Amino acid sequence: MHNSCPRYLIMKLTSFTMIKKWSYLNFCHSIIAMPSLRLLFLALLMEKGDSVCRLQGFSQPPELFQDGHLLIGGIFSFRTGQDYVVNTFQTIPKVRKCKNFNFREFKFAQAMIFAINEINRNPEMLSNVKLGYKIYGNCGTMDILRAGLALMSGLKEEFSDENCTKSETVQAILGHSGSRPTIAFARVVGRFQIPISHFATCACLSNRKEYPTFFRTIPSDYYQSRALAKLVRHFGWTWVGALAVDNEYGFNGIAAFIRTAQEYGVCVEYSEALSSSDPPETLQRITQIIKLSTSKVIVAFMSHREIKLLAAALYKQNVTGLQWIGSDAWITDPSLTDSEGHSILVGSLGFTITKAEIPRLGEYLRQLHPSQFPESQFVRDFWEDVFDCSLNQTANPQKQPCSGFESLQNVESKFTDVSELRFTNNVYKSVYAVAHALDNLIKCDGGKGAFPNRSCAGIRHIQPWQVLQYLHTVNFTTREGERVYFDENGDSPARYELVNLQIASRGTMEGKTLGIYDASLPDSHQFVMNSIPVPVSVCSEKCLPGTHKVLQKGKPVCCYDCIPCPAGEITNLTDSIICLKCPPEFWSNKRRDACIPKAIEFLAYNEILGTLLVLFSLLGVFLTLITTLVFYCHRETPLVRANNSELSFLLLFSLTLCFMCSLTFIGRPSEWSCMLRHTAFGITFALCISCVLGKTIVVLMAFKATLPGSNMMKWFGPAQQRLSVLAFSLVQVLICILWLTITPPFPLMNMLLFKDRIILECDFGTAIGYCAVLGYIGLLAVLCFIIAFLARKLPDNFNEAKFITFSMLIFCAVWTAFIPAYVSSPGKFTVAVEIFAILASSYGLLFCIFLPKCFIILFRPEQNTKKHIMGKTSNSDIHY
């Protein structure tokens, strides 16, 4: 009952006339789905009376037909385009008339007939079994579904009980070329276990729960979508537009593409859907979106109807410079040449199935004649269109009658062109797949079948569901060496050719093969292609090494700004999202793409500041030596003797050392130089101030000794002077020894002061040691200043105290200003400040104490007499 109900409505006419008013399909489904109706139906059948099988509704004969033991059905839209009709649901819809010729679909039908005839002539396949066919040329989803129901039910309106089991059901259906109509009737046909096979590519048809009987000899769009995404990634396009036809084919295909593209880091600027039946406003809106977009690449998962409409609209608005990426539904469609604005599609890239050759098919197509299909109105219309004549003068009186000698042998048309048999080869393979399944079913050996208990099917009454079982196991190789089989989802192996649309010499658009994509290979070997020039389509240019990506607010991840890495951070990668910090000893270069060793900075001899300080230091040494020479040459003069020549020479010697110790602060710090510079500075200055202090005490003692009854000079003679200088200096030596013993100064690479360079400096080891050295010198200077201040009112001609006082003022002022300047000076300038303090205080001592005396010695010799020096105190008994 389950098998006969889809074909014929069996009913008792005398007592069940009410059911006639029901639709055939709804009634059958109600019987199957509702147990109560099924019982009622069986009870009515058991009543006595005459019963027949009656087909509900009107029958539509096939366009092309050939009888046979086993039938294969086909649905191909020989025409495209229908007038838009709104169904009222008050009357049964009639078959709507289709308009334009579609030679490709008619070629598919003839390829199916050619394959069936070829199989019938092959004694090794289906021997003693003749294959027939029923081919419909309907267009429009509703009429395609009507054709599918006709292939299920047959054509005869009534059968009696005796022959009600006779079947007119086809064993398989090839069709439709489009995914949308295939999805529509696959849901119906699939329920009755009738396998269908053609080249609808929608990935949704791989769902075995919804379409358990669907097989196809073309890969699923799932693989095509991934191939398109890999193509986009291959050319470095990260900013694309996406268009889809407004049906399951387009939605599923473009959704799979977008998912895969996003995995590859590609962003979609816009995603729109269009149908050829949409109002003009939709086309205008999408055209405007494309015109205003910044992406130069458009992925179009559409049919040839939508892409031609879109191309014409863009052509009228002069929108050019776009790179189109097409799906197999339109990329090699020959009708593109006939569309307005097809020139903007030149250069389009897309994947399509591989080319093939079908031997003798071209010869067969050229032998077509209306006499072969006398019942086919389409074949007559086709003939009249090709030769511009009339086979029926009454119907077409405006055309010349056909002579009867017309032939396709010398006609060049899309129908007779067999140079690129892509989809046509799929029809050819589909017929052979069904034939191999039937052949395996008929040749089944007992105990090796595909049915329960490994039984075989009855050869006289082969049912479609039995053919379905054997389609799962089909595995054969074509004459071209192509292997044909189906996976668990009913899909064929995914292998595509990458084609580039170009204008051929004859003015038509042809796809030039650039590469291949084979999904069965490892991922790294799936895609092979030749290089071609392509435009750039990115939302943002690649971020070069040294910059990192910062996303633009409110835009996809492919839209970003390239921001230079911060100082001290680098990236040597393109399109980096982060910058890496350099190690502490390194710093970023100007391009921020590599870490280079930080510049080590110290006060060097070869730089301007270091050179100037060296010159001033040597100048101080030179002036000190000149002064020493002057004093030495005039050592017997009253002025030199009156100023304690021994301490003067010791002071000049210590000043020479002070000037020279500043040189130890210049140059690359090392362990020895760090220890030497601070200790040398402390000891030499302690010696220098000790000499000044000694001279100050001598001056004070000398004048105190002139008082009656004073014997002070006895206690501070030359020996005591030398001892005092030695004692004051030894204290500093002791401080330095303790400092060097406990925590000596050492070279330090200071990375904290500056980020981009390292300051090589001498660390004090302990600040206490440096403060002790500096503090002791300050103590001596203050003491010297106080004593000199006390002697400020002594007679002018002899008074050296006022010069010492002034020199100590300079000394104290310099070193007081040194402390804040030293703390605030960065890097090597800290050392420069310390050298400046040493030189300034040394020059202050040299000029304030010795310059007036040298001036008198050299330029006022008349004042360098004992009488002038003694002045009012000429009778004083002073020992020099």
TAFENNOR-V513367 format. One line per field, one symbol per residue. ss: DSSP state (2 for helix, 1 for strand, 0 for the rest). phi: phi as a letter, one per 30 degrees, with the letter a starting at -180 (. if undefined). A space follows every 50 residues. Layout:
BEGIN
ss=???
phi=???
END
This chain:
BEGIN
ss=02222000111100002222200222222222202222222222220000 11110000000001110001111110001111000000000000000111 10222222222222222222000000000011111100002222222222 22200001110000000000011100002222222222222200111100 00222200000001110000222222222222220000111111100222 22222222222220001111111100000222222222222200001111 10022222222222220000001111000000022222000222200011 11100100002222220002222000222222222220010000000000 10000000000000000000102222222222222222222200000000 12221000222002222222200011100000111000000000111111 11100000111111111100002220111000000000000000001111 10000000011111000011000001000110000111000000111011 10000002222222222222222222222222200002222200222222 22222222222222200000222222222222222222222222222222 22220000000222200222222222222222222222222220011111 00000011111110002222222222222222222222220000000000 22222222222222222222222200022222222222222222222222 222222222022200222222220000000
phi=.dddddcbcdacddbbdddedddedddedddddcddddddddddddddkd bbcbddicccdddbbbdadbcccbbbddbbjbddbcdcicbddcdddccd dbdddddedddddeddddddddddbhdibcdcbbbccdbieddddddddd ddcicddbbdddcdddccdddabckcdcddddddcddddddchcdbaabd ceddddddddbdcdbacbdddedddddddddddedidcbbcbbbddaded dddddddddddddcicccdabbbbbdcddedddddddddddcdcdcbbcc cbcdddddddddddddchcbicccccdddbdcddddddddidddcdjdca cbdddacceiddddddddbeddbddcddddddddddchbbdbdddbddcd dddjcdaddcccbddddcdbccdddddedddddddddddddddddeibdc ceihdcddddbdcedddeddddcdabbdddiddcabddciccedbbcdcb dbddddjccbccdcabbbdddeedcdcbaddbdbdcbbdbddddejbbdb dddibdddcacccdddejbbbccdhdcbccddeedbbddddhcacceddc cadcddcddddddddddddddddddddddddddcdcdeddddcheddddd dddddedddddddddcjddbddddddddddeddddddddddddddddddd ddddddddidbdddcbdeddddddddddddedddddddddddbddbdbcd ccdbdcaccdbcddibddddddddddddddddddddddddcdcdeddcdc ddddedddddeddddddddddddddchdddddddddddddddddddddcc dddddddccbdddcbdddddhdcdcdcccc
END
